[in-house]
Amino acid sequence: MRLKCLIVFFIFYNCLATAQQLPQQNDRWNIMPDGRIEWKIDNRLPHSDHVEMSGEKVSLWLQYGVDTSGKISLNRTMVFPTFRMLPVRTTASMMYNVTDAELPRFLINDRLLKAGVYNAALSTDQPEHADHIIQKGVIEFFSWIGRDSSVELHRVLFPSVDKPAALEKWIFTNRSKKAVKVEMEYMKREMRPAAERTTPVVHSFFITTQNEGIKELQPNESTAFVILYQAADEKNPLLQPDADAELQARLTRLQQFQSVLQLETPDTILNTAFSFAKIRATESIYNTKGGYLHGPGGLRYYAAIWANDQAEYVNPFFAFLGDPIGNKSAMNAYRWFAKYMNPAYKPIPSSIIAEGDAVWQGAKDRGDMGMIAYGAGRYALANGNIDSAKILWPLIEWCLEYLKRNINEDGVVASNSDELEGRFPAGKANLNTSSLYYDALRSAIMLGKLLNKPAEQLNAYAQQAKQIRENIDKYFGARVEGFDTYRYYKGNDTLRAWITTPLTVDIFDRKEGTIDALFSPRLWTEDGLASLAGNKTFWDRSTLFALRGVFAAGETEKALRFLKYYSKRRLLGEHVPYPVEAYPEGNQRHLSAESGLYCRIYTEGMFGIRPTGFNSFDCTPHLPQEWNRMALRNIHSFGTVFDIEVTRAAKGVLTVTVTKNGQQKKYTVKEGATQPVNL
């Protein structure tokens, strides 16, 4: 009787997983015709949020909010990645915070405006009333000042593209029928850490003003004041950049992201979320003394690289985007890791920090060599540059040898922890590391042939790939909480989010049970996958892997349903506009590599692009039933520029059109089938 009850329970549980109802979403933001998003302030107050925007020398983290009276408040944190502090550590970037109370004073008709309200002792006018907020790489706040809303205030905040400065413009417009006098007072404020805490020279942080003074505005006339937040030292003198030129440079850089790798689907939310993700993934690249380096951000992670965030997550995305700075940062990351190869096969550090001056290896080997070899192999193939591939090959080769030497008695790869660095148990060998090793071997076989590596070596890789795939199923394959899926490590009996990794490397042996488990109430929460079933902690990276893997496994309709939900929540919900790192840790920081993972849901999952050569790939398109077409335009990959368009030809049949230099190749593909493409 007990056995029958358990069987009934598991059948019911799996049915519940399949039919899970997603929570209703009450969007706070909406998509504008030009692709930006807008929050029209309503009565759902108070509300606050935070967003990060980055340039080559500065990152601006902005916490903003509107209280119940409609007053806007801003809290700005500027991080200067190349202005280093002591002691040497990951988080040792010069950082300063500026609240509204620390700004220069503004006056309207000689009455003080401080922190968004008129001084009550000097005026009987009403406080500021927020009207709407707009953002897409630049954030703008619109509000009305005065009892009769006679003055419109438009704030614009953004980082400089290439200078250690963030800028804030206050644009006042007279909407009354008589002249209005507006004033911003002069400010030049310097803060300087102790010399003993700065390296290599003493740094300073400045708040300065531009265009300060009194401006008399006639009806419908505007004026702009500028506040600059800037780092300086003896090598980097204090600047007075032209704010309008800086804003235009920022907009131009954003347009560069938007002009390449364009997603076209019938779903505006997905198209827009993809467009936003390209910004966050690519803007967070810092010009360090060691060259361009991608950094996660989040007030902690700058002028440094990690084996997961850079080598594994975002660099394979850069191979499709074609942004020159993105590709430089990718190659620099792999070069930096390659410096730590050694004949004793001691592990390469998980992270290289402080512009290359130090390392972090606090979690020991997290499976980092698997992450590096996996990412470098995919990047080398998709980038389509033989010279770059030759540079990367020794690193890939070394990492594969390291992983081979760490195969345990059960035939899977041993590691001290995983990419969650001990936050949750990972045993002595975890599913993620062995899965990445398997895919790295597959890429190395294809890459090695292109580089004319010895057949004996490549045959050995093929045998190792075959063996590790078999051992993944033998060692990790298990029935966990009623699902035919994987245990994450030996002894694990609770569902884990990272059971998704095999799906992303084309291991589909247990796809049905794994997908049911991922989307079951045990793992799927209102914010995506819980890291551990029954735990409130979530990390977006596992959700992003899962969505990519479920598409790759051919469960298109299910993947689309959850992708739509997730994208809408992140783009238009309460915390926008990008994928996040984690919660409760970090309070959902917009770490940048997660946005690269979001874009890979489409390139590798929905469009099913798997690099196979410098100018070739396998394409396994997954066109949702409710769509008749989808396309990726202006792909800069495989050494060329091309488009892919997928259309429905007939029931169960798709047409894949590849366009390069105006020339088209058309392929007829059965749904779920793979089409080799040679460019």
C-alpha positions as CSV (number, residue, x, y, z in Angstrom):
1,M,0.0,0.0,0.0
2,R,2.9,2.4,0.9
3,L,4.5,1.7,-2.5
4,K,1.2,2.4,-4.3
5,C,0.8,5.7,-2.5
6,L,4.4,6.7,-3.4
7,I,3.8,5.9,-7.1
8,V,0.6,7.9,-7.1
9,F,2.4,10.8,-5.4
10,F,5.2,10.9,-7.9
11,I,2.8,10.7,-10.9
12,F,0.8,13.6,-9.4
13,Y,4.0,15.6,-8.7
14,N,5.3,15.2,-12.2
15,C,1.9,16.2,-13.7
16,L,1.9,19.2,-11.4
17,A,5.4,20.1,-12.7
18,T,4.2,19.9,-16.3
19,A,1.1,22.1,-15.7
20,Q,2.7,24.5,-13.2
21,Q,0.9,27.9,-13.2
22,L,3.3,30.8,-13.3
23,P,2.5,33.8,-11.1
24,Q,0.7,36.7,-12.6
25,Q,2.9,39.7,-13.3
26,N,1.9,43.3,-12.8
27,D,4.4,45.2,-14.9
28,R,5.7,48.5,-13.5
29,W,7.5,49.4,-16.7
30,N,6.5,49.5,-20.4
31,I,8.4,49.4,-23.6
32,M,8.5,52.6,-25.6
33,P,8.3,52.7,-29.4
34,D,12.1,53.5,-29.6
35,G,13.0,50.5,-27.5
36,R,13.6,52.2,-24.2
37,I,11.6,51.3,-21.1
38,E,9.5,53.8,-19.1
39,W,7.9,53.8,-15.7
40,K,5.0,56.2,-15.6
41,I,4.7,57.0,-11.9
42,D,1.4,55.8,-10.5
43,N,0.0,55.2,-7.0
44,R,2.1,52.1,-6.4
45,L,4.5,54.0,-4.0
46,P,6.9,54.0,-2.4
47,H,9.2,52.1,-4.8
48,S,13.0,51.9,-5.2
49,D,15.4,50.1,-7.4
50,H,19.0,50.1,-8.4
51,V,20.9,49.8,-11.7
52,E,24.5,49.8,-12.9
53,M,26.0,51.6,-15.9
54,S,29.6,51.3,-16.9
55,G,32.3,52.9,-19.0
56,E,36.0,52.0,-19.5
57,K,37.1,53.9,-16.4
58,V,34.1,54.2,-14.2
59,S,31.0,52.3,-13.1
60,L,28.0,54.2,-11.9
61,W,25.7,52.3,-9.5
62,L,22.5,54.2,-8.9
63,Q,19.9,53.5,-6.3
64,Y,16.8,55.5,-7.0
65,G,13.3,55.8,-5.5
66,V,10.0,57.6,-5.4
67,D,8.3,58.1,-2.0
68,T,4.6,58.4,-1.3
69,S,4.6,62.1,-1.8
70,G,6.1,61.7,-5.3
71,K,9.6,62.9,-4.5
72,I,12.5,61.4,-6.3
73,S,15.7,60.4,-4.3
74,L,19.0,59.3,-5.9
75,N,22.0,57.7,-4.3
76,R,25.0,57.5,-6.6
77,T,28.0,55.2,-6.1
78,M,31.0,55.7,-8.4
79,V,33.6,52.9,-8.7
80,F,36.9,53.6,-10.4
81,P,38.4,50.2,-11.3
82,T,41.9,51.4,-12.2
83,F,42.3,53.7,-9.2
84,R,43.6,51.0,-6.9
85,M,43.5,50.9,-3.1
86,L,45.4,48.9,-0.5
87,P,45.5,46.2,0.7
88,V,45.5,44.5,-2.6
89,R,42.2,42.5,-2.9
90,T,39.4,42.0,-5.4
91,T,37.2,44.8,-4.0
92,A,40.0,47.4,-3.7
93,S,38.8,49.9,-6.3
94,M,38.4,53.5,-5.2
95,M,34.7,54.1,-4.6
96,Y,32.6,57.0,-3.4
97,N,29.0,57.5,-2.6
98,V,27.0,60.8,-3.2
99,T,23.5,61.4,-1.9
100,D,21.1,64.2,-2.8
101,A,22.1,66.0,0.4
102,E,25.7,66.3,-0.8
103,L,24.9,68.0,-4.1
104,P,25.3,71.7,-4.9
105,R,22.3,73.8,-3.9
106,F,19.7,74.8,-6.5
107,L,17.4,77.8,-6.2
108,I,14.2,78.7,-8.1
109,N,13.2,82.3,-7.9
110,D,15.7,82.6,-5.0
111,R,14.0,79.9,-3.0
112,L,16.0,76.9,-2.0
113,L,15.5,73.5,-3.7
114,K,17.2,70.9,-1.7
115,A,17.0,67.1,-2.2
116,G,14.0,67.5,-4.5
117,V,11.8,69.7,-2.3
118,Y,11.5,73.4,-1.6
119,N,12.9,74.4,1.8
120,A,9.7,74.6,3.9
121,A,11.0,77.6,5.9
122,L,11.5,79.6,2.7
123,S,8.6,78.6,0.5
124,T,5.0,77.4,0.7
125,D,5.2,75.8,-2.7
126,Q,4.6,72.0,-3.0
127,P,7.4,69.5,-3.3
128,E,8.7,67.9,-6.4
129,H,6.3,65.4,-8.1
130,A,7.8,62.6,-10.1
131,D,6.2,62.1,-13.5
132,H,8.1,59.3,-15.3
133,I,11.5,57.6,-15.6
134,I,13.1,56.3,-18.8
135,Q,16.2,54.1,-19.3
136,K,18.3,52.2,-21.7
137,G,22.0,52.6,-20.9
138,V,21.2,56.2,-19.8
139,I,18.7,56.9,-17.1
140,E,16.4,59.9,-17.1
141,F,14.1,61.3,-14.4
142,F,11.2,63.7,-15.2
143,S,9.4,65.6,-12.6
144,W,7.5,68.8,-11.9
145,I,8.5,71.5,-9.4
146,G,6.2,74.0,-7.7
147,R,2.6,74.2,-6.6
148,D,1.4,74.8,-10.1
149,S,4.0,72.6,-11.8
150,S,5.5,75.6,-13.4
151,V,9.0,74.2,-13.8
152,E,9.9,70.9,-15.4
153,L,13.0,69.1,-14.1
154,H,14.8,66.5,-16.3
155,R,17.7,64.7,-14.8
156,V,20.1,62.6,-16.9
157,L,22.7,60.3,-15.5
158,F,25.4,58.3,-17.3
159,P,29.0,57.2,-17.2
160,S,31.7,58.6,-19.5
161,V,32.7,56.1,-22.2
162,D,36.4,56.5,-21.7
163,K,37.1,58.8,-18.8
164,P,37.1,58.2,-15.0
165,A,33.9,60.3,-14.7
166,A,30.2,60.0,-14.3
167,L,27.9,62.9,-15.3
168,E,24.6,64.2,-14.1
169,K,22.6,66.9,-16.0
170,W,19.8,68.9,-14.4
171,I,17.7,70.4,-17.2
172,F,15.1,73.0,-16.0
173,T,12.4,74.1,-18.4
174,N,10.0,77.0,-17.6
175,R,6.5,75.9,-18.3
176,S,4.8,79.0,-16.8
177,K,3.8,82.1,-18.6
178,K,6.3,84.4,-16.9
179,A,10.0,84.4,-16.4
180,V,11.6,82.1,-13.9
181,K,15.1,82.4,-12.3
182,V,17.0,79.2,-11.8
183,E,20.4,78.9,-10.1
184,M,22.9,76.2,-9.3
185,E,25.7,77.2,-6.9
186,Y,29.3,76.5,-7.7
187,M,30.9,73.4,-6.1
188,K,34.4,72.0,-6.2
189,R,34.7,69.3,-3.5
190,E,37.7,67.0,-3.2
191,M,38.0,63.9,-1.1
192,R,41.3,62.0,-0.8
193,P,42.1,58.7,0.9
194,A,45.2,58.4,3.0
195,A,48.3,58.0,0.9
196,E,49.0,54.7,2.7
197,R,45.8,53.3,1.3
198,T,46.3,54.2,-2.4
199,T,48.5,52.7,-5.0
200,P,50.6,53.5,-7.0
201,V,50.0,57.2,-6.4
202,V,47.5,59.2,-4.2
203,H,44.1,59.4,-5.7
204,S,41.4,62.0,-5.3
205,F,37.6,62.1,-5.9
206,F,36.0,65.3,-7.0
207,I,32.5,66.7,-7.3
208,T,32.5,69.7,-9.6
209,T,29.9,71.8,-11.4
210,Q,29.6,73.2,-14.9
211,N,27.5,76.1,-16.1
212,E,26.7,77.1,-12.6
213,G,25.1,80.5,-11.8
214,I,21.8,82.2,-12.3
215,K,19.8,81.7,-15.5
216,E,16.7,83.6,-16.3
217,L,14.3,81.5,-18.3
218,Q,11.5,82.8,-20.4
219,P,8.4,80.7,-21.0
220,N,9.3,77.3,-22.5
221,E,13.0,78.1,-22.3
222,S,15.4,75.6,-20.8
223,T,18.9,75.6,-19.2
224,A,21.2,72.7,-18.2
225,F,23.5,72.4,-15.2
226,V,26.1,69.7,-14.9
227,I,27.5,67.9,-11.9
228,L,30.7,65.8,-12.5
229,Y,31.8,62.9,-10.3
230,Q,35.5,62.3,-11.2
231,A,38.6,60.5,-10.1
232,A,42.0,62.1,-10.6
233,D,45.7,61.7,-9.6
234,E,49.0,62.9,-10.9
235,K,48.7,60.7,-13.9
236,N,45.1,61.6,-14.6
237,P,44.5,65.3,-14.2
238,L,41.1,66.7,-13.3
239,L,39.1,67.3,-16.5
240,Q,36.2,69.5,-17.6
241,P,34.7,67.3,-20.3
242,D,31.9,68.6,-22.5
243,A,28.8,67.0,-21.1
244,D,26.9,67.0,-24.3
245,A,29.8,65.4,-26.1
246,E,30.1,62.8,-23.4
247,L,26.4,62.0,-23.6
248,Q,26.6,61.7,-27.4
249,A,29.6,59.4,-27.0
250,R,27.7,57.2,-24.6
251,L,24.7,57.1,-27.0
252,T,27.0,56.2,-29.9
253,R,28.6,53.4,-27.9
254,L,25.1,52.0,-27.0
255,Q,24.2,52.1,-30.7
256,Q,27.2,50.1,-31.5
257,F,25.9,47.3,-29.3
258,Q,22.4,47.6,-30.8
259,S,23.5,47.5,-34.4
260,V,25.1,44.0,-34.2
261,L,23.5,40.6,-33.4
262,Q,20.0,41.8,-33.7
263,L,17.2,39.5,-32.6
264,E,13.9,39.6,-34.5
265,T,11.0,37.6,-33.2
266,P,7.2,38.3,-33.0
267,D,7.6,38.9,-29.3
268,T,8.6,42.5,-28.5
269,I,9.5,41.7,-24.9
270,L,12.0,39.1,-25.9
271,N,13.5,41.4,-28.6
272,T,13.8,44.2,-26.1
273,A,15.2,42.1,-23.3
274,F,17.9,40.8,-25.7
275,S,18.7,44.3,-26.8
276,F,19.1,45.4,-23.1
277,A,21.2,42.4,-22.2
278,K,23.7,43.2,-25.0
279,I,24.3,46.6,-23.3
280,R,25.0,45.2,-19.8
281,A,27.1,42.3,-21.1
282,T,29.3,44.6,-23.2
283,E,29.5,47.9,-21.4
284,S,31.2,46.4,-18.4
285,I,34.7,46.3,-19.9
286,Y,37.4,48.3,-18.2
287,N,40.6,49.7,-19.8
288,T,43.2,48.5,-17.3
289,K,47.0,48.6,-17.4
290,G,46.8,45.0,-18.7
291,G,44.4,45.9,-21.5
292,Y,40.6,45.6,-21.8
293,L,39.1,43.4,-19.1
294,H,35.5,42.4,-18.8
295,G,34.3,42.6,-15.1
296,P,31.1,41.6,-13.5
297,G,30.6,44.8,-11.5
298,G,28.1,44.9,-8.6
299,L,30.3,47.3,-6.5
300,R,32.8,44.4,-5.9
301,Y,34.2,42.8,-9.1
302,Y,36.3,45.1,-11.3
303,A,39.7,45.1,-13.0
304,A,39.7,41.3,-12.5
305,I,38.6,38.2,-14.3
306,W,37.1,34.9,-13.2
307,A,37.1,31.4,-14.8
308,N,33.3,31.3,-14.8
309,D,32.1,34.8,-15.5
310,Q,34.6,35.7,-18.2
311,A,36.1,32.4,-19.6
312,E,32.9,30.3,-19.5
313,Y,29.9,32.7,-19.6
314,V,30.5,35.9,-21.5
315,N,33.5,35.3,-23.8
316,P,31.6,32.7,-26.0
317,F,28.9,35.4,-26.4
318,F,31.5,38.0,-27.6
319,A,32.5,35.5,-30.4
320,F,29.0,36.1,-31.8
321,L,28.6,39.8,-31.1
322,G,31.7,41.0,-33.0
323,D,32.4,44.0,-30.8
324,P,36.1,44.8,-31.1
325,I,36.5,45.7,-27.4
326,G,34.6,42.7,-26.4
327,N,36.9,40.4,-28.4
328,K,40.0,42.1,-27.0
329,S,38.7,41.6,-23.5
330,A,38.1,37.9,-24.2
331,M,41.5,37.3,-25.6
332,N,43.1,39.2,-22.7
333,A,41.2,37.1,-20.2
334,Y,42.5,33.8,-21.7
335,R,46.0,35.2,-22.0
336,W,46.0,36.1,-18.4
337,F,44.9,32.6,-17.3
338,A,47.5,31.1,-19.6
339,K,50.3,32.9,-17.7
340,Y,49.6,30.5,-14.8
341,M,50.1,27.3,-16.7
342,N,52.9,25.3,-15.1
343,P,54.6,21.9,-15.6
344,A,53.5,20.6,-12.2
345,Y,49.9,21.1,-13.2
346,K,49.0,23.1,-10.2
347,P,45.6,24.7,-10.8
348,I,45.2,28.0,-12.5
349,P,43.7,30.5,-10.1
350,S,40.0,31.0,-10.1
351,S,40.4,34.7,-10.4
352,I,43.2,37.2,-11.4
353,I,42.6,40.5,-9.7
354,A,43.9,44.1,-9.2
355,E,44.7,44.7,-12.9
356,G,46.7,41.5,-12.9
357,D,48.8,42.2,-9.8
358,A,47.3,39.4,-7.6
359,V,45.1,36.3,-7.6
360,W,42.2,35.0,-5.7
361,Q,41.8,31.3,-5.1
362,G,39.8,31.2,-1.9
363,A,37.6,28.3,-3.1
364,K,40.6,26.3,-4.4
365,D,39.8,24.5,-7.7
366,R,36.2,25.1,-8.4
367,G,36.4,23.2,-11.7
368,D,38.0,26.3,-13.1
369,M,40.1,24.4,-15.7
370,G,36.8,22.9,-17.1
371,M,35.3,26.4,-17.3
372,I,38.4,27.8,-19.1
373,A,38.8,24.9,-21.6
374,Y,35.0,24.9,-22.3
375,G,34.9,28.7,-23.0
376,A,38.2,29.0,-24.8
377,G,37.3,26.1,-27.2
378,R,33.9,27.5,-28.1
379,Y,35.3,31.0,-28.4
380,A,38.2,30.0,-30.6
381,L,35.9,28.2,-33.1
382,A,33.1,30.8,-33.2
383,N,35.6,33.7,-33.4
384,G,36.9,32.2,-36.6
385,N,40.4,33.6,-36.4
386,I,43.2,31.0,-36.8
387,D,45.9,33.3,-35.2
388,S,43.7,33.7,-32.1
389,A,43.1,30.0,-32.0
390,K,46.8,29.2,-32.1
391,I,47.2,31.5,-29.1
392,L,44.4,29.7,-27.2
393,W,45.4,26.2,-28.1
394,P,48.2,25.7,-25.5
395,L,45.8,26.9,-22.8
396,I,43.0,24.5,-23.9
397,E,45.5,21.7,-24.1
398,W,47.0,22.3,-20.7
399,C,43.5,22.5,-19.0
400,L,42.4,19.3,-20.6
401,E,45.5,17.6,-19.3
402,Y,44.9,19.0,-15.9
403,L,41.3,17.7,-15.9
404,K,42.5,14.3,-17.2
405,R,44.9,14.1,-14.3
406,N,42.0,14.8,-11.9
407,I,39.8,12.0,-13.0
408,N,38.8,10.1,-9.8
409,E,38.4,6.3,-9.3
410,D,34.8,6.6,-10.6
411,G,35.9,8.2,-13.9
412,V,34.6,11.7,-13.3
413,V,36.5,14.9,-12.6
414,A,37.3,15.8,-9.0
415,S,37.3,19.4,-7.8
416,N,37.3,21.1,-4.4
417,S,34.1,23.0,-5.0
418,D,32.1,24.5,-7.9
419,E,31.2,28.0,-9.2
420,L,29.1,28.7,-6.0
421,E,32.3,28.4,-4.0
422,G,31.0,26.3,-1.1
423,R,27.8,28.2,-0.6
424,F,26.0,24.8,-1.2
425,P,27.5,21.3,-1.0
426,A,29.3,20.1,-4.1
427,G,31.0,17.0,-2.9
428,K,34.4,15.9,-4.2
429,A,33.2,15.7,-7.8
430,N,30.3,17.7,-9.2
431,L,28.2,17.3,-12.3
432,N,29.0,20.8,-13.7
433,T,32.8,20.2,-13.9
434,S,32.6,16.9,-15.7
435,S,29.9,18.2,-18.1
436,L,32.1,21.2,-19.1
437,Y,35.1,18.8,-19.5
438,Y,33.1,16.7,-21.9
439,D,32.1,19.7,-24.1
440,A,35.7,21.1,-23.9
441,L,37.0,17.8,-25.4
442,R,34.4,18.0,-28.2
443,S,35.6,21.5,-29.1
444,A,39.2,20.6,-28.8
445,I,38.8,17.7,-31.3
446,M,37.3,20.1,-33.9
447,L,39.8,22.9,-33.2
448,G,42.7,20.5,-33.2
449,K,41.9,19.3,-36.7
450,L,41.8,22.9,-38.0
451,L,45.2,23.5,-36.4
452,N,46.7,20.2,-37.8
453,K,47.3,18.7,-34.4
454,P,48.4,15.0,-34.2
455,A,45.7,12.5,-35.0
456,E,46.9,10.4,-32.0
457,Q,46.2,13.3,-29.6
458,L,42.8,14.0,-31.1
459,N,41.8,10.4,-31.0
460,A,42.7,10.3,-27.4
461,Y,40.5,13.3,-26.8
462,A,37.6,11.5,-28.6
463,Q,38.1,8.4,-26.4
464,Q,38.2,10.6,-23.3
465,A,35.0,12.4,-24.4
466,K,33.2,9.0,-24.9
467,Q,34.4,7.8,-21.5
468,I,33.4,10.9,-19.5
469,R,30.0,11.0,-21.1
470,E,29.4,7.4,-20.1
471,N,30.7,8.0,-16.6
472,I,28.6,11.1,-16.2
473,D,25.5,9.0,-16.5
474,K,26.9,6.1,-14.4
475,Y,28.1,8.4,-11.6
476,F,25.6,11.2,-11.5
477,G,22.6,9.7,-13.1
478,A,20.0,9.1,-10.4
479,R,16.4,9.3,-9.3
480,V,16.2,12.4,-7.2
481,E,12.9,13.4,-5.5
482,G,11.0,11.2,-7.9
483,F,12.7,12.6,-11.1
484,D,14.9,10.6,-13.4
485,T,17.7,13.1,-13.5
486,Y,21.1,13.7,-11.9
487,R,22.5,13.9,-8.4
488,Y,24.8,16.9,-8.3
489,Y,27.4,15.0,-6.3
490,K,27.8,11.6,-4.6
491,G,25.3,11.4,-1.7
492,N,23.1,14.3,-3.0
493,D,19.5,13.5,-2.6
494,T,17.9,17.0,-3.0
495,L,17.3,18.6,-6.4
496,R,19.8,21.1,-7.5
497,A,19.6,23.8,-10.2
498,W,22.8,22.8,-11.9
499,I,21.4,19.5,-13.1
500,T,20.7,21.6,-16.2
501,T,24.4,21.6,-17.4
502,P,24.3,18.4,-19.4
503,L,21.5,19.8,-21.5
504,T,23.7,22.7,-22.6
505,V,26.4,20.4,-23.8
506,D,24.1,18.1,-25.8
507,I,23.7,15.3,-23.3
508,F,20.0,14.6,-23.5
509,D,19.9,11.0,-22.0
510,R,17.8,12.2,-19.1
511,K,16.2,15.2,-20.6
512,E,12.6,14.4,-19.7
513,G,13.2,13.9,-16.0
514,T,15.6,16.8,-15.8
515,I,13.3,19.3,-17.5
516,D,10.4,18.1,-15.4
517,A,12.5,18.6,-12.3
518,L,13.7,22.1,-13.3
519,F,10.2,23.3,-13.9
520,S,8.7,21.6,-10.9
521,P,7.5,23.5,-7.8
522,R,10.5,22.1,-6.0
523,L,13.0,24.1,-8.1
524,W,11.1,26.8,-10.1
525,T,10.3,29.9,-8.0
526,E,8.8,33.3,-9.0
527,D,12.4,34.4,-9.7
528,G,13.6,31.3,-11.6
529,L,15.4,28.3,-10.3
530,A,16.2,27.9,-6.6
531,S,19.8,26.8,-6.2
532,L,18.7,24.0,-3.9
533,A,15.1,22.7,-3.8
534,G,13.2,24.2,-0.9
535,N,15.8,27.0,-0.4
536,K,15.0,30.7,-1.0
537,T,18.4,31.4,-2.6
538,F,18.5,31.8,-6.4
539,W,21.3,32.6,-8.8
540,D,20.1,33.7,-12.3
541,R,23.0,32.0,-14.0
542,S,21.5,28.5,-13.4
543,T,18.1,29.7,-14.7
544,L,19.8,31.1,-17.8
545,F,21.7,27.8,-18.4
546,A,18.4,26.0,-17.9
547,L,16.5,28.0,-20.5
548,R,19.3,27.5,-23.0
549,G,19.5,23.8,-22.3
550,V,15.7,23.2,-22.5
551,F,15.6,24.8,-25.9
552,A,18.6,22.8,-27.0
553,A,16.8,19.6,-25.8
554,G,13.9,20.4,-28.1
555,E,11.3,21.3,-25.5
556,T,10.6,24.5,-27.3
557,E,7.1,25.3,-26.1
558,K,8.0,24.7,-22.5
559,A,11.2,26.7,-22.8
560,L,9.4,29.6,-24.4
561,R,6.7,29.8,-21.7
562,F,9.3,30.1,-19.0
563,L,11.5,32.4,-21.0
564,K,8.6,34.8,-21.6
565,Y,7.9,34.8,-17.9
566,Y,11.5,35.4,-16.8
567,S,12.2,38.1,-19.5
568,K,9.1,40.0,-18.5
569,R,9.9,39.9,-14.9
570,R,13.5,41.1,-15.4
571,L,12.7,43.8,-18.0
572,L,9.4,45.2,-16.9
573,G,8.9,44.2,-13.3
574,E,10.1,45.5,-9.9
575,H,13.8,45.2,-10.5
576,V,14.9,46.0,-14.0
577,P,16.2,45.9,-16.7
578,Y,18.8,43.1,-16.7
579,P,19.4,39.5,-15.5
580,V,20.7,39.5,-12.0
581,E,23.3,37.7,-10.0
582,A,21.6,36.3,-6.9
583,Y,19.4,36.8,-3.9
584,P,19.6,37.2,-0.9
585,E,23.3,37.6,-1.5
586,G,24.1,40.8,-3.3
587,N,20.5,42.0,-3.4
588,Q,20.1,41.0,-7.1
589,R,23.1,43.0,-8.5
590,H,23.1,43.4,-12.2
591,L,26.4,41.4,-12.7
592,S,27.2,41.7,-16.4
593,A,28.1,38.2,-17.5
594,E,24.6,37.0,-16.7
595,S,23.4,39.2,-19.5
596,G,25.8,37.4,-21.8
597,L,24.2,34.1,-20.7
598,Y,20.8,35.6,-21.5
599,C,21.8,36.3,-25.1
600,R,23.2,32.7,-25.4
601,I,19.7,31.4,-24.7
602,Y,18.9,32.6,-28.3
603,T,22.2,32.0,-30.2
604,E,22.9,28.5,-28.8
605,G,19.4,27.5,-27.5
606,M,16.6,28.8,-29.7
607,F,18.7,29.0,-32.9
608,G,20.8,26.0,-31.9
609,I,24.2,27.3,-33.2
610,R,27.0,25.0,-32.2
611,P,30.5,26.0,-33.6
612,T,32.2,23.3,-35.5
613,G,34.9,25.2,-37.4
614,F,36.3,28.6,-38.2
615,N,33.6,29.1,-40.8
616,S,31.1,26.4,-40.0
617,F,28.5,25.5,-37.4
618,D,25.7,23.1,-36.7
619,C,22.3,24.7,-36.7
620,T,19.4,23.1,-34.8
621,P,16.6,25.7,-34.9
622,H,13.7,25.6,-32.4
623,L,11.0,27.8,-33.8
624,P,8.0,28.0,-31.4
625,Q,4.7,26.8,-32.8
626,E,3.1,30.2,-32.3
627,W,5.7,31.9,-34.5
628,N,6.2,31.7,-38.2
629,R,9.6,33.2,-38.3
630,M,12.6,34.4,-36.3
631,A,15.9,35.9,-37.3
632,L,19.4,36.9,-36.0
633,R,20.7,39.8,-38.1
634,N,24.2,41.1,-38.5
635,I,26.0,38.3,-36.7
636,H,29.7,38.9,-36.5
637,S,31.1,35.5,-36.1
638,F,33.1,32.7,-37.8
639,G,35.3,35.4,-39.4
640,T,32.4,37.0,-41.3
641,V,29.1,38.8,-41.1
642,F,25.8,37.1,-41.9
643,D,22.1,36.7,-41.0
644,I,20.1,33.6,-40.1
645,E,16.4,33.5,-40.7
646,V,14.2,30.6,-39.7
647,T,10.7,30.3,-41.2
648,R,8.0,27.7,-41.1
649,A,7.7,25.9,-44.5
650,A,5.1,23.3,-43.6
651,K,4.0,21.3,-40.6
652,G,7.1,19.9,-39.0
653,V,9.4,21.5,-41.6
654,L,11.5,24.7,-41.4
655,T,13.5,26.8,-43.9
656,V,16.8,28.1,-42.6
657,T,18.1,31.0,-44.8
658,V,21.7,32.1,-44.3
659,T,22.5,35.5,-45.9
660,K,26.1,36.6,-46.4
661,N,27.2,39.5,-48.6
662,G,23.8,39.6,-50.2
663,Q,24.0,35.9,-51.2
664,Q,21.5,33.5,-49.7
665,K,21.7,29.8,-48.9
666,K,18.5,28.0,-48.1
667,Y,18.2,24.8,-46.1
668,T,15.1,22.7,-45.5
669,V,15.2,21.2,-42.0
670,K,12.8,19.0,-40.2
671,E,11.9,20.3,-36.8
672,G,14.4,19.1,-34.2
673,A,16.9,18.1,-36.9
674,T,20.4,19.6,-37.2
675,Q,21.7,21.3,-40.4
676,P,25.4,21.7,-40.9
677,V,26.2,25.2,-42.3
678,N,29.4,26.2,-44.0
679,L,30.0,29.9,-44.5
